Amino acid sequence: VIVDASTAHSGFAIVEDNVLIGPTQFGTNNSTIVNGDAVLVVRRNKIYSGRVAINIAGNGSQVYNNYIEILEATSDAPVIALNADNCFIYNNTIVCKKPLEATTKTLVQASGATNNVIRNNVFYNIPIAVWSDDGTNPTVSNNAFWQVTTNYENAFTGVFTGTNDITSDPQFNSYFIPKAISPLVETGLFVS
């Protein structure tokens, strides 16, 4: 664990404006950012992680404006583990430069988690972008998928769809920033 917000004294923790190079080893403490019941805000970070980059357990947490690069992953280790309710995951770019196992799930909403919103994210070169472990799907819209096998899937009901998603080439530069001709420019949904 690089950042542990589980001991936040006020029940609130902010992780912002960092470059975090996370664990790539297997084991029990393999998250880059983890929180207990605290509300967690993760914003404007560059995160390079091989296992669970962000493990969210605090209701009302927010993860936004991050660049997350997957260094190594397996099917049992999502990049973002969403184990809470009423969370917002938006405006993130999640990239994998290496091939992943065909069943690797990038963003996983755990069984029992509800009322989560996933918007305006870019998923690049990933087998399964968003996975829900039970019959309750998160609200998903305005996400972009490029070289993604399955955009959204539910463990019980199968593939589900979002609204206003983009599946064409995002036209990134070498730093994974959209070029002026990108279909991502001016297409996101306002999130307050």
C-alpha positions in Angstrom: 0.0 0.0 0.0 1.4 3.4 -1.0 -1.4 5.5 0.3 -3.6 4.2 3.1 -6.6 6.4 3.8 -8.2 3.9 6.1 -6.9 5.8 9.2 -8.2 9.2 8.1 -9.0 11.0 11.3 -11.9 13.1 9.9 -13.4 10.3 7.8 -12.2 12.1 4.7 -9.0 11.8 2.6 -7.7 13.5 -0.5 -5.0 12.0 -2.7 -4.1 14.6 -5.4 -1.4 15.8 -7.7 1.0 12.8 -7.2 2.9 10.3 -9.3 2.3 7.0 -7.7 4.1 3.8 -8.8 2.2 1.0 -7.1 2.8 -2.6 -6.1 3.2 -5.2 -8.8 3.7 -8.1 -6.4 0.9 -10.5 -5.5 -0.2 -10.7 -1.9 -2.7 -9.2 0.5 -1.5 -5.6 0.6 -1.3 -5.0 -3.1 -3.2 -1.8 -3.6 -1.7 1.5 -4.5 -4.4 3.6 -2.8 -6.8 2.0 -0.3 -9.4 3.4 2.1 -11.5 2.0 4.8 -14.8 3.7 5.5 -13.4 7.2 4.8 -14.7 9.2 1.9 -11.9 9.2 -0.6 -11.1 11.8 -3.3 -8.5 10.7 -5.8 -7.8 13.4 -8.3 -5.2 14.6 -10.8 -2.7 11.8 -10.2 -0.6 9.7 -12.5 -0.8 6.2 -11.2 1.3 3.3 -12.5 0.2 0.1 -10.9 0.3 -3.6 -11.4 -2.5 -4.7 -9.1 -5.4 -2.9 -7.6 -4.5 0.8 -8.2 -7.5 2.2 -6.2 -9.5 0.2 -3.6 -12.6 2.2 -2.7 -14.6 1.3 0.4 -16.0 4.7 1.6 -19.4 5.7 0.4 -19.5 8.9 -1.6 -15.9 8.6 -2.8 -14.8 10.2 -6.0 -12.0 9.3 -8.5 -11.5 11.8 -11.3 -9.0 13.4 -13.7 -6.4 10.6 -13.2 -4.1 8.9 -15.7 -3.8 5.2 -14.7 -1.4 2.9 -16.5 -1.6 -0.8 -15.9 1.8 -2.3 -15.6 0.8 -5.9 -15.1 -2.6 -7.4 -14.3 -4.4 -10.7 -13.9 -8.1 -11.6 -14.0 -8.5 -11.4 -10.2 -7.1 -7.9 -9.8 -9.1 -5.0 -11.0 -7.5 -1.6 -11.5 -10.3 0.1 -9.6 -12.2 -1.9 -7.0 -15.5 -0.2 -6.2 -16.8 -1.6 -2.9 -19.0 1.3 -1.8 -22.2 3.2 -2.7 -22.9 6.6 -4.3 -19.4 7.0 -5.8 -18.4 8.9 -8.9 -15.7 7.7 -11.2 -15.1 10.2 -14.0 -12.7 11.9 -16.4 -10.0 9.2 -16.0 -7.8 7.7 -18.6 -7.0 4.0 -18.0 -4.4 2.5 -20.3 -2.7 -0.8 -20.6 0.4 -1.0 -22.8 1.0 -4.8 -22.3 -1.4 -7.6 -23.2 -3.7 -8.7 -20.4 -5.3 -12.0 -19.6 -8.6 -12.2 -21.6 -10.7 -12.1 -18.4 -9.0 -9.1 -16.7 -11.6 -6.7 -15.4 -10.5 -3.1 -15.1 -13.2 -1.4 -13.0 -15.2 -3.7 -10.8 -18.3 -2.8 -8.9 -18.6 -5.3 -6.0 -21.7 -7.2 -5.1 -24.0 -5.0 -3.1 -22.5 -1.7 -4.2 -25.2 0.6 -5.6 -25.9 4.1 -7.1 -22.4 4.5 -8.5 -21.8 6.7 -11.6 -19.0 6.0 -14.2 -18.8 8.8 -16.8 -16.3 10.4 -19.2 -13.6 7.8 -18.8 -11.3 6.4 -21.5 -10.4 2.7 -21.4 -7.6 1.8 -23.8 -6.3 -1.7 -24.7 -8.3 -3.6 -22.0 -10.2 -6.9 -22.1 -13.2 -6.0 -19.9 -13.6 -2.3 -19.0 -16.5 -2.2 -16.4 -17.7 -5.3 -14.5 -20.6 -5.5 -12.0 -20.5 -8.5 -9.6 -24.3 -8.6 -9.1 -27.6 -7.7 -10.8 -27.2 -3.9 -10.0 -25.4 -2.0 -12.8 -23.7 1.3 -12.2 -24.9 4.4 -14.2 -22.6 4.5 -17.2 -22.4 7.1 -19.9 -20.0 9.1 -22.2 -17.2 6.6 -21.7 -14.7 5.9 -24.5 -13.4 2.5 -25.4 -10.6 1.7 -27.8 -9.2 -1.8 -28.3 -11.5 -3.1 -25.6 -13.1 -6.5 -25.9 -16.1 -5.9 -23.6 -17.2 -2.5 -22.5 -19.7 -3.4 -19.8 -20.6 -6.8 -18.3 -22.6 -8.0 -15.4 -21.8 -11.3 -13.7 -25.5 -12.4 -13.7 -27.2 -10.6 -16.6 -24.4 -10.4 -19.1 -23.4 -7.5 -21.3 -25.1 -4.2 -20.7 -24.8 -0.8 -22.5 -24.1 2.8 -21.6 -25.3 5.9 -23.3 -23.3 8.2 -25.6 -20.2 6.0 -25.5 -17.5 6.4 -28.1 -15.8 3.4 -29.7 -13.7 5.0 -32.4 -9.9 5.7 -32.3 -9.4 8.4 -29.6 -6.5 9.9 -31.6 -4.1 10.2 -28.7 -0.7 11.8 -28.9 2.3 9.8 -27.4 1.3 11.0 -23.9 -2.3 9.7 -24.2 -3.7 13.2 -24.5 -6.4 13.6 -27.2 -5.3 15.5 -30.3 -7.4 18.4 -31.6 -9.0 16.0 -34.1 -10.0 13.4 -31.4 -13.6 12.4 -31.2 -13.3 12.8 -27.5 -12.9 16.6 -27.6 -16.0 18.4 -26.4 -18.1 15.1 -26.1 -18.0 14.5 -22.3 -21.0 15.0 -20.0 -20.7 17.8 -17.5 -20.1 16.3 -14.0 -20.3 18.6 -11.0 
